[in-house]
Amino acid sequence: MKSPTRGEGSEHSRCERGSFTVELVLLTPVLVVFALLAIGLGRYELGREQVIGAARAAAEAASVAPTAADAQSEAIGAATPVTQGLGHTCSAFDVTTDASGFSPGGSVSVTVTCRVDFSDLLVPGLAGTTTVSAVQVAPIDPYRSVP
């Protein structure tokens, strides 16, 4: 069997280098889109977890407020530190408290809503923003005195 000469091997190697370049050029945009999609889904999930945590903290704080009128401000005070500093993950949030059942043995409900921003990712098919919302209900101690 004849061994390949130096000229024959270099032509085959040059052909393989060209196909690798073509593969790289074709696959790079696909990999970038997948990476940006993963970042977007991570933002959504982080925002959802933060909203649930903020709603839980807000409901607990509202349930121990001295009066029904104070429940809203206590809820906002408890939810704000949880959602602060998240940037694109929770760019704007709103806290709504339903204290209609604010009596011993009743409950208080808190809804936290925030907007998750995807506009900087430029992923085709991914909306610019989405709204994430969570509702938490906390019981009021049946043995406490409510003014």
C-alpha positions as CSV (number, residue, x, y, z in Angstrom):
1,M,0.0,0.0,0.0
2,K,1.3,3.4,-0.9
3,S,1.6,5.9,1.9
4,P,0.2,9.4,1.2
5,T,2.7,12.0,0.2
6,R,2.9,15.4,1.8
7,G,1.0,17.1,-1.0
8,E,-2.0,14.8,-0.8
9,G,-2.4,15.1,3.0
10,S,-2.3,18.9,3.0
11,E,-5.2,19.1,0.4
12,H,-7.4,16.9,2.6
13,S,-6.6,18.9,5.7
14,R,-7.4,22.2,4.0
15,C,-10.8,20.8,3.0
16,E,-11.6,19.8,6.6
17,R,-10.6,23.3,7.9
18,G,-13.1,24.9,5.5
19,S,-15.9,22.7,6.7
20,F,-15.2,23.5,10.3
21,T,-15.4,27.2,9.5
22,V,-18.7,26.8,7.8
23,E,-20.1,24.8,10.7
24,L,-18.9,27.5,13.1
25,V,-20.5,30.3,11.1
26,L,-23.8,28.4,10.9
27,L,-24.0,27.2,14.5
28,T,-22.8,30.4,16.3
29,P,-26.0,32.4,15.9
30,V,-28.1,29.4,17.0
31,L,-26.0,29.0,20.1
32,V,-26.2,32.7,20.9
33,V,-30.0,32.6,20.6
34,F,-30.2,29.6,23.0
35,A,-27.9,31.3,25.5
36,L,-30.1,34.5,25.4
37,L,-33.2,32.3,25.7
38,A,-31.7,30.7,28.8
39,I,-30.9,34.1,30.3
40,G,-34.5,35.2,29.6
41,L,-36.0,32.1,31.2
42,G,-33.7,32.5,34.2
43,R,-34.9,36.1,34.6
44,Y,-38.5,35.0,34.5
45,E,-37.9,32.3,37.1
46,L,-35.9,34.5,39.4
47,G,-38.6,37.2,39.1
48,R,-41.3,34.6,40.0
49,E,-39.4,33.4,43.0
50,Q,-38.8,36.9,44.2
51,V,-42.5,37.9,43.8
52,I,-43.6,34.8,45.8
53,G,-41.1,35.6,48.6
54,A,-42.2,39.3,48.6
55,A,-45.8,38.3,48.8
56,R,-45.2,35.9,51.6
57,A,-43.2,38.5,53.6
58,A,-45.8,41.1,52.9
59,A,-48.8,38.9,54.0
60,E,-47.0,38.0,57.2
61,A,-46.2,41.6,58.0
62,A,-49.8,42.7,57.2
63,S,-51.3,40.0,59.4
64,V,-49.5,41.4,62.5
65,A,-50.2,45.1,61.7
66,P,-52.0,46.9,64.5
67,T,-54.9,48.0,62.4
68,A,-56.4,47.2,59.0
69,A,-55.4,50.7,57.8
70,D,-51.7,49.9,58.7
71,A,-51.7,46.6,56.9
72,Q,-51.0,48.1,53.4
73,S,-48.0,50.1,54.6
74,E,-46.6,47.2,56.5
75,A,-47.0,45.0,53.4
76,I,-45.2,47.5,51.2
77,G,-42.5,47.8,53.8
78,A,-41.9,44.1,53.9
79,A,-42.1,43.5,50.2
80,T,-39.8,46.3,49.1
81,P,-36.4,44.9,50.4
82,V,-37.1,41.5,48.7
83,T,-37.6,43.1,45.3
84,Q,-35.1,45.9,45.4
85,G,-32.0,45.9,43.3
86,L,-33.2,43.2,40.9
87,G,-32.9,45.5,37.8
88,H,-34.4,43.7,34.8
89,T,-35.8,40.9,36.9
90,C,-38.4,43.1,38.6
91,S,-38.3,46.5,37.1
92,A,-41.6,47.8,38.6
93,F,-43.6,46.2,41.3
94,D,-47.0,46.8,43.0
95,V,-48.3,45.6,46.3
96,T,-52.1,45.4,46.9
97,T,-53.5,44.4,50.3
98,D,-57.0,43.1,50.9
99,A,-57.7,43.6,54.6
100,S,-61.5,43.1,54.4
101,G,-61.2,40.1,56.7
102,F,-59.0,41.9,59.2
103,S,-60.4,40.5,62.4
104,P,-59.3,37.9,65.0
105,G,-59.4,34.6,63.3
106,G,-59.7,36.2,59.8
107,S,-57.1,36.6,57.2
108,V,-55.3,39.2,55.1
109,S,-54.5,38.7,51.4
110,V,-51.6,40.4,49.7
111,T,-50.9,40.4,45.9
112,V,-47.5,41.4,44.6
113,T,-47.1,42.1,40.9
114,C,-43.9,42.9,39.1
115,R,-42.8,43.4,35.5
116,V,-39.9,41.3,34.1
117,D,-38.0,43.0,31.3
118,F,-36.6,41.0,28.3
119,S,-36.3,43.9,25.9
120,D,-32.4,44.0,26.1
121,L,-32.1,40.4,25.1
122,L,-33.5,40.7,21.5
123,V,-34.6,37.1,21.3
124,P,-37.0,36.5,18.4
125,G,-40.4,35.5,19.8
126,L,-39.7,36.6,23.3
127,A,-42.0,39.5,24.5
128,G,-40.4,42.7,25.6
129,T,-41.9,42.4,29.1
130,T,-44.1,40.1,31.1
131,T,-46.0,40.5,34.3
132,V,-45.4,38.1,37.2
133,S,-47.9,38.0,40.1
134,A,-48.4,36.1,43.3
135,V,-51.1,36.1,46.0
136,Q,-50.4,35.0,49.6
137,V,-52.9,34.8,52.4
138,A,-51.9,35.0,56.0
139,P,-54.2,34.2,59.0
140,I,-54.7,36.7,61.8
141,D,-54.2,35.3,65.3
142,P,-57.7,34.4,66.7
143,Y,-56.6,35.5,70.2
144,R,-55.3,39.0,69.4
145,S,-57.3,42.1,70.0
146,V,-57.9,44.2,67.0
147,P,-59.0,47.8,67.5
